[in-house]
Amino acid sequence: METTQGRPARLRVGVIGPGRVGSVLGQALGRAGHKVVAATAVSETSKANVASRLPTARVLDAPEVVGASDLVLVTVPDDALPDLVEGLAATGAALRGKLLVHASGAHGYGVLAPATIAGALPLALHPAMTFTGRDEDIERLANCAFGVTAPDQLRPIAEALVVEMGAEPVWITEDKRTLYHAALAGGANHLVTLVADSAALLAAAGVPEPGRMLAPMLGAALDNALRFGIHGLSGPVLRGDAGTVAGHIEQLRENAPESVASYVELARLTADRAINAGMLDPADAARLLDVLRR
C-alpha cells in the first residue's frame, strides 16, 4: 500500500454494514480526503444511512464492494463478523492487496484470517465511543480514542487512518483485545444502566426531575474517578457506614427488589477496592461486609 509522507494514499472506500458505526467511519474517512465509492444496503435504515452520510457510494453486494474498493470497512455486529469474513473469502472476492478494516472492540485482526490468507491486509480499528445514530456521532468521533490492533508492518497505516479521522490511536495487542473491550463495555454500558436505575429510584422517591438532580453529582463523580481512580471515592461504603448500607438494602428490597443484587455486588467490589487501597478501616470493613453477606 503506497503512502504519502507517512499517511495512506487517497483510497477508494467501501462499507459493508453501513449502520451506526460503519456510516460514521465512512463519513469520517470521506472528510479526510478518501472517497467512499460503494456500500451494501439491505435494510431501510442502511439505505437511509448511505443516502445521507455516504452519498458518493453506489449500493452493491458485498463482493462487489470489495472489488470496487482499496479499503473495506466491515462494520457488522461482533458475532456476525467471523461468518461474514469467511463468506467473503469463500466467494472469491478480490481481497488481495485490500485493506480490510473492522471496528469490533471484541476482536483483533485474527478474526480476519480467512481474508488475510486470500491476500487482504487486516486492521482492527475500534472507536472508544458510543453511537446513537444521530448527526452528532460524526462530531463525537473527533478527539476520541481508537483501539488499534494490526500486524506490526501495518501499524503505521492503521494509526495514520485514525489520526486522519481526528482521533487518537491507542495500540492494543492481539491477546489483550477482549480484555480491552470488556473494560470499555463494562464502563460505558453498565454506567448507562446504573444511571437509569438511579433515576428510576429517585422518581419512585418523588423526585420530579431525576436527571437534573443527578447530573452535577454524577459529573463530579466521573471526573473524580477519571482523575483519581478509587481515591476519588466518597459515600457510605468508604465511611464504613454499615447501618446506612443496611437501610439502603432494606428499602430496595421493599421498593425495587430487582436492584438489590447489583447494589450488593457493587458495594462489595467498592469495599474490596477501598480496603486494598488502605482507605477503609478494618473494623468498619468487617461490619460492612457482614451486612453485605446477609
Helices and strands as residue ranges (DSSP letters): E 3-4, E 7-8, E 12-16, H 20-31, E 35-39, H 44-53, E 58-59, H 62-68, E 71-74, G 78-80, H 81-90, E 99-102, G 109-112, H 113-117, E 121-127, H 137-141, E 145-149, G 152-154, H 155-164, E 168-171, G 174-176, H 177-204, H 210-228, G 229-232, H 236-239, H 242-255, G 257-259, H 260-276, H 282-293
